[in-house]
Amino acid sequence: MSGCKRLRQYLEMQLTAVREDEHFKRHKWFRSEEASRDIGFRDALNSFARLPHYELFAQTFREHYCQEHCDARSECPVCGHVCSEKASRRSVCAA
């Protein structure tokens, strides 16, 4: 997200979305069971970020954030890139 005009807001919203994601909750529970203790959010996030599912989660969140929440999308190089990638895949883009 280098170059993101609203990086702090993006990261805060992404952390909130991760906490609410069912795949993350399940992953944290399984990892905690393996460790016989609550491993905590940070450790769960670190291991979750290495899973194949995380890349899809991150991509979907990035598209949603850039198109729906970023108030700097018209001037942000990241939003422009995300939007053009999505448009080339789906032939639709809300700028």
Wavefront OBJ file of the C-alpha trace (Angstrom):
o trace
v 0.000 0.000 0.000
v 2.959 2.302 -0.507
v 1.640 5.568 -1.868
v -1.806 5.154 -0.292
v -3.227 8.581 0.558
v -5.261 7.270 3.510
v -2.974 4.524 4.826
v -3.871 4.933 8.514
v -7.605 4.750 7.837
v -7.062 1.793 5.485
v -5.067 -0.164 8.077
v -7.564 0.542 10.868
v -10.465 -0.629 8.719
v -8.526 -3.697 7.575
v -7.758 -4.744 11.154
v -11.426 -4.381 12.032
v -12.381 -6.477 9.005
v -9.854 -9.186 9.924
v -11.197 -9.386 13.483
v -14.699 -9.968 12.080
v -13.674 -12.445 9.349
v -14.978 -15.965 9.994
v -11.869 -17.583 8.474
v -9.674 -15.564 10.842
v -11.815 -16.424 13.870
v -11.664 -20.102 12.997
v -7.905 -19.917 12.403
v -7.337 -18.203 15.763
v -9.459 -20.805 17.522
v -7.589 -23.747 15.942
v -4.186 -22.215 16.660
v -5.230 -21.534 20.257
v -6.403 -25.129 20.631
v -3.051 -26.369 19.312
v -1.222 -24.185 21.826
v -3.638 -25.052 24.675
v -4.048 -21.336 25.325
v -5.391 -18.203 23.689
v -2.615 -17.170 21.303
v -3.940 -13.628 21.040
v -4.794 -11.432 18.095
v -1.240 -10.538 17.045
v 0.059 -14.121 16.872
v -3.093 -15.269 15.111
v -2.796 -12.431 12.595
v 0.862 -13.205 11.912
v 0.107 -16.834 11.118
v -3.142 -16.003 9.272
v -1.267 -13.606 6.974
v 0.836 -16.537 5.725
v -2.180 -18.579 4.629
v -3.349 -18.640 0.997
v -6.781 -17.328 2.071
v -5.249 -14.089 3.349
v -4.221 -12.943 -0.118
v -7.809 -13.235 -1.343
v -9.068 -11.521 1.812
v -6.568 -8.663 1.367
v -7.380 -8.220 -2.319
v -11.126 -8.183 -1.708
v -10.760 -5.744 1.183
v -8.462 -3.459 -0.841
v -10.977 -3.317 -3.710
v -13.846 -2.615 -1.319
v -11.931 0.048 0.601
v -10.626 1.885 -2.457
v -13.976 1.949 -4.196
v -16.318 2.468 -1.261
v -14.451 4.192 1.563
v -11.420 6.111 0.329
v -12.218 9.790 -0.034
v -8.888 10.340 -1.855
v -9.471 7.733 -4.580
v -9.468 10.304 -7.376
v -5.905 11.389 -6.505
v -4.486 8.190 -5.017
v -2.221 6.049 -7.230
v -3.131 2.922 -5.264
v -6.879 3.401 -5.727
v -6.354 4.077 -9.418
v -4.327 0.891 -9.782
v -6.790 -1.223 -7.783
v -9.716 0.173 -9.712
v -8.080 -0.396 -13.109
v -7.117 -3.990 -12.159
v -10.657 -4.752 -11.070
v -12.079 -3.119 -14.195
v -9.864 -5.223 -16.437
v -11.023 -8.383 -14.624
v -14.732 -7.537 -14.451
v -15.288 -4.713 -16.973
v -16.775 -2.576 -14.186
v -15.216 0.156 -12.078
v -16.740 2.826 -9.854
v -14.308 5.728 -9.759
l 1 2 3 4 5 6 7 8 9 10 11 12 13 14 15 16 17 18 19 20 21 22 23 24 25 26 27 28 29 30 31 32 33 34 35 36 37 38 39 40 41 42 43 44 45 46 47 48 49 50 51 52 53 54 55 56 57 58 59 60 61 62 63 64 65 66 67 68 69 70 71 72 73 74 75 76 77 78 79 80 81 82 83 84 85 86 87 88 89 90 91 92 93 94 95
